Amino acid sequence: MFKSIAVRRAQGAQTIPDPRQATPAGLRGKPVIGPTPCVAGCDACVAVCPTQAIALEPVRIDLGRCTLCGDCAPACPSARLGFAPDVRLAST
């Protein structure tokens, strides 16, 4: 029993001080639409979306259809679509 206590003490603290402030690597939170304009005639984000959750003119995202897959952000050449680090609506 004393050996296990010594091992546990050597490991140090194993808790996150404030879980609401934790942002794990690879976190994709709520999808956001940035202020930069889209490239004329571009529909790359619409074409890559597996659930057709993105619509153009004006650009909008249907959160009921969005699966937070993250395929739209790298496909957008103007970097208009992205993901906020908001843990209330998140996927890994």
N, C-alpha and C positions, 0 to 999 in steps of 0.2 A: 504494500500500500504506500509506503514512503517513497518507493522508487517511482511510482506513477505520479505522485505529487511533485517530485523533483523534475520529472520529465515535463509535466504540465507547466511548471514555473519557468523552465528553460525555454519553452515555446513562446512565452510572452502573451500579450493580449491578443485574443482572437476575435474581437468584436469590431464593428464599424461604429465610430463615435456617434454619428447621426445618419441613420439609414436613408433619410429623405435627401441627403446631399450626395449619396453614392452614385457615381456614374460609371458602371462597368464598361470594359472595352467591348466594342461591337454593339453598343446600345443604339437602337433606332427608336426615337420617340415619335411624337406627333409630326406628320408631314406638314411642311410649310412651303408657301409660295413666296419667293423673293421679289424684290422690287425691280430687278433687271428685266428689260423687255425680251421677249422671245425672238429668235432669229426668224426672219421672214420666210414663211412656207415650211417651217420645221414642225414635224409632228412625231419626232423620235420617241418622246415620252409616252404618247398615246399608243404608238405601235408596240412598245416593249411591255406595257402594262398587261399582266395576264388576266385581270378581271375587268378591264375597261372602266376603271375608276376615275380616269383623268379625261377631262373635256377641255376643248379649246374655245376661244372667243366668248367670253373671257376664260382664262385658265382657272379651272376649279377642280378640286379633288373630292370625290364622294367617299366620305369616311365609312359609310356603311358597306361599301364594296372593297375598300382598300384592305389588303392583307399585310401591309407594312413589309413587303418583301424587299424593298430598297432597289429595285431594278430601274426605277425612273430617274433617280438622282444622277448616276453616272452616265446615263444615256442623253441627258439634256446638255447640249453644247453651250448654252448660255448660263448654266448653273442656276437656273431659276427655281428648280425644285430641290428640296433638301429635307432634312429631318432635324427637329429640335430635340435637345436632351431633356425632354419632359417625361418623367417616369410614370405619370398617371395613364398614359396611353403608349405602351412600349412593347417591343419585340426584340428578341436576340437572334 
